């Protein structure tokens, strides 16, 4: 190696750009800094994946900021958060609050939507020389729009879930006699084997009449010929979640099952087609709900159409009749209409999509939405 200066060709970490975007909001709120204690938000802004971490973000730059954790994570923090000066203390948030004034932070925002009353009292006592001010939602407002790195992580998670379901069916893993619990474990094992960090959430596997329960937990109920089988599951990759639902039939579908599936399939297609930047989320819900209501099945569509997905499986925006959200380019959302006939069975079809800047939405989940009849 020569003595000449080396120029790094590494791309800036996406977390650095997120912190800069947050600073704009912090300054606009009239604050000198923000104490971030919600671990999901901490990960979003720093990349830290441990169980004790907080960020004191100065409104000026990273030099005036501090990332706090405890001694268990010293090595991990150095690797995951190389671009914010560290503060190693067990009582991380209190130590950061106590340091704020010395760093020139007099008006210190805190995540009032994530801090308990008792924690607020302790932070106020620790932040001598600084005044705590409520600042809810500043990070959430950023997280709702996914950057390229986030979309890629969600795309990889969706691809793993797609492949896991394909492999499960190809291996004969869905058959009469197997239990809901066995299929759920099989799906989750396959996702891990394909590179997922784990399942995105507790998988829903619901057979026969249980498929009419929107959030059924897998049991030891065995699958039987003629059952509808609802599979709602996803993969976790780099902290990001995928979400997909497919409904299958064991054997040849009965006429009522075909009709119900066709209704939900058409409603789901209408919802996906309505996903565009600038469209109110309530309008997307309405587009999908209208054909179900017209068919007389409105009361059996028991939930909102969908939700945002990212570092959490359920996050903003909400796609429902009551939602005040408006879709923006870069949002990742689900579209998942369902119709549930108590005592008989239900059908739900769900995809994860990314809202485009223009044109049709990108659907990240690729498994077929044609009715699959498992021999």
C-alpha positions in Angstrom: 0.0 0.0 0.0 1.4 3.4 -0.9 1.4 6.5 1.1 -1.0 8.3 -1.3 -4.4 9.3 0.0 -7.0 6.7 -0.5 -10.4 7.8 -1.8 -13.4 5.7 -0.7 -15.7 4.5 -3.4 -18.3 3.3 -0.9 -21.8 4.7 -1.2 -23.1 6.8 1.7 -25.2 4.8 4.2 -28.9 5.4 3.6 -29.2 6.1 7.4 -27.1 9.2 7.0 -29.6 10.6 4.4 -32.5 9.7 6.7 -30.9 11.7 9.5 -30.4 14.7 7.3 -34.0 14.6 6.2 -35.1 14.3 9.8 -33.0 17.4 10.7 -35.1 19.5 8.3 -38.2 18.5 10.2 -36.6 19.0 13.6 -35.5 22.5 12.7 -39.0 23.2 11.2 -40.5 22.3 14.6 -38.3 24.9 16.3 -36.2 22.3 18.1 -32.4 22.1 18.6 -32.5 18.3 18.7 -34.5 15.1 19.0 -34.2 12.2 21.4 -35.2 9.1 19.5 -35.9 6.2 21.8 -38.3 4.0 19.8 -36.1 1.1 18.8 -37.7 0.8 15.3 -37.0 4.4 14.7 -33.4 4.0 16.1 -32.8 1.2 13.6 -34.2 3.3 10.7 -31.9 6.2 11.5 -28.7 4.3 12.5 -28.8 0.7 11.4 -28.5 -0.5 15.0 -30.2 -3.9 15.7 -29.6 -4.3 19.4 -32.1 -4.2 22.3 -30.8 -1.0 24.0 -30.2 2.0 21.9 -31.2 5.6 21.5 -30.2 8.5 19.3 -29.7 12.1 20.3 -30.0 13.9 17.0 -28.6 17.4 16.8 -30.4 19.7 14.4 -27.0 20.8 13.1 -25.0 17.7 12.1 -23.8 14.2 13.2 -20.8 15.7 15.0 -23.2 17.2 17.5 -25.2 14.1 17.8 -24.7 11.0 19.9 -25.7 7.3 19.5 -26.2 5.7 22.9 -26.1 2.0 23.9 -24.6 -0.1 26.7 -21.4 -2.1 27.1 -22.9 -5.3 25.7 -23.2 -3.7 22.3 -19.9 -1.7 22.1 -18.5 -3.8 19.3 -21.8 -4.2 17.5 -22.5 -0.5 17.7 -19.1 0.3 16.2 -19.9 -1.9 13.2 -23.5 -0.9 12.7 -23.3 2.8 13.6 -19.9 4.0 12.4 -20.9 7.5 11.6 -22.4 8.9 14.8 -20.2 9.5 17.9 -21.0 6.9 20.6 -22.0 7.2 24.2 -21.8 4.0 26.2 -24.0 4.0 29.3 -26.5 1.4 30.6 -29.2 4.0 31.2 -28.9 5.1 27.6 -31.7 7.5 27.1 -31.1 9.3 30.4 -27.4 9.6 29.6 -28.2 11.2 26.3 -30.7 13.6 27.8 -28.1 14.6 30.4 -25.6 15.3 27.6 -28.0 17.5 25.5 -27.2 20.8 27.0 -23.5 20.4 26.7 -24.0 19.7 23.0 -25.8 23.0 22.6 -29.3 21.5 22.6 -31.7 23.6 24.6 -35.0 22.7 23.1 -35.0 18.9 23.0 -37.8 17.1 21.3 -38.8 13.6 22.4 -41.1 10.9 21.0 -44.1 11.6 23.2 -46.0 8.8 21.4 -43.4 6.2 22.6 -42.4 7.5 26.0 -44.3 6.6 29.2 -45.2 9.2 31.8 -42.6 7.8 34.2 -39.9 7.8 31.6 -40.8 11.4 30.7 -40.3 12.4 34.4 -36.9 10.7 34.5 -35.8 12.3 31.2 -36.9 15.7 32.4 -34.9 15.4 35.6 -31.8 14.2 33.6 -32.0 16.9 30.9 -30.7 19.7 33.2 -30.3 22.8 31.1 -32.5 21.6 28.3 -36.3 21.7 28.0 -38.2 18.6 26.8 -40.8 19.3 24.1 -43.3 16.8 22.6 -42.4 15.8 19.1 -44.5 12.8 18.0 -44.4 11.3 14.6 -41.4 13.1 13.1 -39.6 9.9 12.3 -42.8 8.1 11.3 -43.5 10.8 8.7 -40.2 9.9 7.0 -40.6 6.1 7.3 -43.8 6.1 5.4 -41.8 6.8 2.2 -39.4 4.0 1.4 -36.0 4.6 -0.1 -34.3 2.3 -2.6 -32.6 0.2 0.0 -35.9 -0.3 1.9 -37.8 -1.3 -1.3 -35.0 -3.7 -2.2 -35.2 -5.4 1.2 -39.0 -5.7 1.0 -38.7 -7.1 -2.6 -36.2 -9.8 -1.3 -38.6 -10.7 1.5 -41.5 -11.0 -0.9 -39.4 -13.2 -3.3 -38.4 -15.5 -0.4 -42.1 -15.9 0.6 -43.1 -16.6 -3.0 -40.4 -19.3 -3.4 -41.2 -20.9 0.0 -44.9 -21.4 -1.0 -43.9 -22.7 -4.4 -41.5 -25.2 -2.9 -44.0 -26.2 -0.2 -46.6 -27.1 -2.9 -44.0 -28.8 -5.2 -42.9 -31.0 -2.3 -46.5 -32.1 -1.6 -46.4 -30.2 1.7 -50.1 -29.2 1.4 -52.2 -32.3 1.6 -55.1 -33.9 3.5 -54.0 -35.1 6.9 -51.4 -32.5 7.6 -52.3 -30.0 10.3 -52.4 -26.2 10.1 -49.6 -26.0 12.6 -47.4 -28.4 10.6 -47.9 -26.3 7.4 -47.1 -23.1 9.3 -43.9 -24.5 10.6 -43.0 -25.9 7.2 -43.5 -22.5 5.6 -41.4 -20.8 8.2 -38.6 -23.3 7.9 -38.5 -22.9 4.2 -38.3 -19.1 4.4 -35.4 -19.4 6.9 -33.6 -21.9 4.6 -34.0 -19.4 1.7 -32.3 -16.7 3.7 -35.0 -15.0 5.7 -34.1 -13.8 9.2 -37.4 -15.4 10.3 -41.1 -15.1 9.6 -42.5 -11.5 9.3 -45.2 -12.4 11.8 -47.0 -15.4 13.2 -48.1 -17.2 10.1 -51.9 -17.7 9.6 -52.8 -21.1 8.3 -56.5 -21.7 8.4 -58.3 -24.7 6.9 -62.0 -25.4 6.2 -64.4 -23.3 8.5 -61.3 -21.8 10.2 -60.6 -19.9 6.9 -63.6 -17.7 7.8 -61.7 -16.4 10.8 -59.6 -13.4 9.5 -56.7 -13.8 12.0 -56.9 -17.5 12.9 -53.9 -19.0 14.7 -52.8 -22.4 13.4 -54.0 -25.4 15.4 -53.7 -29.2 15.2 -56.8 -29.3 13.0 -56.0 -31.6 10.0 -56.7 -30.6 6.5 -59.5 -32.5 4.7 -60.4 -32.8 1.0 -62.6 -30.0 -0.1 -61.2 -27.5 2.4 -60.4 -23.9 1.6 -56.9 -23.2 2.9 -56.0 -19.6 3.7 -52.2 -18.9 4.0 -51.3 -15.4 5.3 -47.5 -15.2 5.9 -44.3 -13.3 5.1 -40.6 -13.2 5.4 -38.3 -10.9 7.4 -35.2 -9.7 5.6 -32.8 -7.1 7.1 -35.6 -5.9 9.4 -38.1 -5.5 6.6 -41.3 -7.4 6.2 -43.3 -9.0 3.4 -47.0 -9.8 3.6 -49.0 -12.1 1.3 -52.2 -14.1 1.5 -53.2 -16.9 -0.9 -56.3 -19.1 -0.5 -56.1 -22.6 -2.0 -58.6 -25.5 -2.3 -57.7 -29.1 -1.4 -59.1 -31.1 -4.4 -61.7 -29.9 -6.8 -63.3 -26.6 -5.9 -67.1 -26.5 -5.3 -69.2 -24.0 -7.2 -69.6 -21.8 -4.1 -65.9 -21.8 -3.6 -65.2 -20.8 -7.2 -67.8 -18.0 -7.0 -66.4 -16.7 -3.7 -62.8 -16.8 -5.1 -63.8 -15.0 -8.3 -65.5 -12.3 -6.3 -62.5 -11.6 -4.1 -60.0 -12.0 -7.0 -61.9 -9.2 -8.9 -62.1 -7.0 -5.9 -58.4 -7.4 -5.2 -57.5 -6.5 -8.8 -59.7 -3.4 -8.5 -57.9 -2.4 -5.4 -54.4 -2.9 -6.9 -55.4 -0.9 -10.0 -56.4 2.0 -7.8 -53.0 2.3 -6.0 -51.5 5.5 -7.4 -49.7 8.5 -6.0 -52.2 11.2 -5.0 -55.1 8.9 -4.5 -56.8 9.0 -1.1 -56.3 5.6 0.7 -60.0 5.6 1.5 -60.7 5.6 -2.3 -58.5 2.6 -2.8 -60.5 0.8 -0.1 -63.8 1.8 -1.8 -62.6 0.6 -5.2 -62.0 -2.9 -3.8 -65.0 -2.9 -1.5 -67.5 -1.9 -4.2 -67.8 -5.2 -6.1 -68.1 -7.1 -2.9 -70.8 -4.8 -1.6 -72.6 -5.0 -5.0 -72.6 -8.8 -4.7 -74.4 -8.6 -1.4 -71.3 -9.7 0.6 -70.4 -6.3 2.1 -71.1 -7.3 5.7 -68.7 -10.3 5.2 -65.7 -8.1 4.3 -64.7 -7.6 7.9 -61.6 -5.4 7.9 -59.9 -2.5 6.1 -58.3 -3.1 2.8 -54.7 -2.9 3.8 -51.8 -1.2 5.5 -48.3 0.1 5.1 -45.4 -2.4 5.5 -41.8 -1.9 6.3 -39.7 -2.2 9.5 -43.1 -3.0 11.1 -45.7 -5.4 9.6 -48.4 -2.8 10.2 -47.5 0.8 9.8 -48.7 3.9 8.0 -50.6 4.4 5.7 -53.9 2.8 6.5 -56.0 1.7 3.6 -59.5 1.8 5.0 -62.8 3.6 4.7 -61.9 5.8 7.7 -58.4 6.6 6.6 -57.3 10.2 6.1 -54.0 9.2 4.4 -53.2 10.0 0.8 -50.9 7.7 -1.2 -47.5 9.0 -2.1 -44.8 7.6 -4.3 -42.5 5.3 -2.4 -45.1 4.0 0.0 -45.2 0.2 0.4 -48.8 -1.1 1.0 -50.9 -4.2 1.1 -54.1 -4.8 -0.7 -56.0 -7.7 0.9 -59.8 -7.9 0.5 -61.5 -10.9 2.0 -65.0 -12.4 2.3 -65.7 -14.7 5.2 -68.7 -17.1 5.5 -68.9 -18.2 9.1 -69.0 -21.9 9.5 -68.1 -22.6 5.8 -64.9 -20.8 4.9 -63.4 -17.6 3.7 -61.2 -16.2 0.9 -58.5 -13.5 1.2 -56.0 -12.5 -1.5 -53.2 -10.1 -0.6 -50.2 -8.6 -2.3 -47.5 -6.1 -1.2 -47.1 -3.2 -3.6 -45.0 -0.1 -4.0 -46.7 3.1 -5.0 -45.1 4.5 -8.2 -44.2 8.0 -9.1 -46.3 7.5 -12.2 -48.1 4.5 -13.9 -49.2 1.3 -12.3 -48.1 0.1 -8.9 -45.3 -2.4 -8.7 -46.5 -5.7 -7.2 -43.7 -7.3 -5.2 -45.5 -10.6 -4.4 -45.4 -12.8 -7.4 -47.1 -16.1 -6.5 -50.1 -16.8 -8.8 -53.5 -15.4 -7.9 -55.3 -17.9 -10.1 -57.3 -20.4 -8.0 -54.9 -23.3 -7.1 -56.6 -26.6 -6.6 -54.2 -28.9 -4.8 -54.5 -32.5 -5.9 
